[in-house]
Amino acid sequence: MIDYIKGTIAELNPAVCVIENGGMGYAVNISLTSYQALQGANDAKLFIYESIREDAFVLYGFMTKEEREIFLLLISVSGVGAGTARMILSNFSVDELVSAIAGGNVRAIKEVKGIGAKTAERIIVDLKDKVAKVGAVDLTSVGACKAARNEKREEAVAALVALGFQQAQSAKIVDRVLKENGDLSVGAIIKISLKAL
């Protein structure tokens, strides 16, 4: 079992971080929260969850053990898979998610794409007592992206497409977000777009 991978960041986009270690490149699926924290870094240490199926061997990476712990709690809920859990962690920091679950905030959780009221309620019922044990940390203190407006647009649209949304729909939402506030970081643009999709 892989606990963590530490090495040089060979490639980074909002959905995947490729870490080179010992001559091998590990493609690790990450949340937007982790992506924001890794921007500008040359090296990374990601705590790993291995998803092993008959047809695939997929790695999910997290900046902290707490983020991985909350991910594992999420996928323990019936109807919440790894992709959905990553989407939830792309919308919330660990602290925000713990607060939403502990506070029974169904409305906040069901704003995540693919999460209906019933699933949000199930997450709260199943995890309300468990999240109190997660030593949450705030992963949102990250630097703003300095890229030009069109580069931000391209990166945000590419991220949404990588997360499974249609290109045209993603571009339309990103354009709307940029029109309202062009000074947002790429991560913020993606987060706002996710809530609108």
Secondary structure, DSSP 8 states (H G I E B T S, - for coil): ---EEEEEEEEE-SSEEEEEETTEEEEEE--HHHHHHHTT-SEEEEEEEEEE-SS-EEEEEESSHHHHHHHHHHHTSTT--HHHHHHHHHHS-HHHHHHHHHTT-HHHHHTSTT--HHHHHHHHHHHTTTGGGS--------------HHHHHHHHHHHHHHTT--HHHHHHHHHHHHHH-TTS-HHHHHHHHHHH-
